[in-house]
Amino acid sequence: MEHLFNQHVDEGRMHEGYRQRETTFREEAAKLWTEEAKVRESLRGAPDLSAEERQDAYRVRYGEIETRFESLAEKFSADVSREISEAQELLSQGTGSKFSEYLTSVSQIRDEKLPEIMATARRSGQSDLERAIAIIAYERGVRPVWSSWAEANPERAEAVKLLRSTPGAEQFGVRTGTMRPPRAEEVDLEPTAADLEAQAETSEKAAAARKSFFAARSSMPRRQVGGRIA
């Protein structure tokens, strides 16, 4: 059974294993969104930096965040691809020495005879012959024969379910791409009115604290400096 590049799966029908992997990926990617927002905030709140210095600092930090996102996405993709590959192999790979011979022989049989020889192979316990018949039936569109073979075994049935309910590469790429952390524009790094107000308030509080400290009278003796009282 093929897993098509443009296969689209509604969210409600997505395979449970896939949904769990995507949830984990999204939770980790969301942390990078939070980190990117904090980088913007910290740079806007740095009054001593010029616009160019803020932009350069942001480029470095965003590059680090983007690299970590790519690593997350690659692992997510590799895990899903491995599961798809294993499912396809389970449904298509023969293990016996006569599998190739069976494929050649079955390919000469008319479509209407496939159910009959499938029943015979099943009764005689010839698993590789069953698999060969199922593959030929699938390729020719004789789906009842293929489906009956796939559904007769729990592992094969689960493999079919996984292939049918996992997004294709096209949909997967779109869903993964939506979690890429946003990239700031130059204006996003400029201090806002609220940032400037907060900076001014911080400066005022610091000035008031200094003034209060040095203006306070102390009951302790003053230190003598030189020939006078300081």
Protein Blocks (a to p, Z undefined) as FASTA:
>chain_A
ZZdfklccdfklpcfklmmmmmmmmmmmmmmmmmmmmmmmmmmmmmkbcfklmmmmmmmm
mmmmmmmmmmmmmmmmmmmmmmmmmmmmmmmpcfbfklmmmmmmmmmpcfklmmmmmmmm
mmnopaklmmmmmmmmmmnopamlmmmmmmmpmklmmmmmmmmmgccfklmmmmmmmmpc
cdddfklmpccfklmmmmmmmmmmmmmmmmmmmmpccfbdcddehjbcZZ
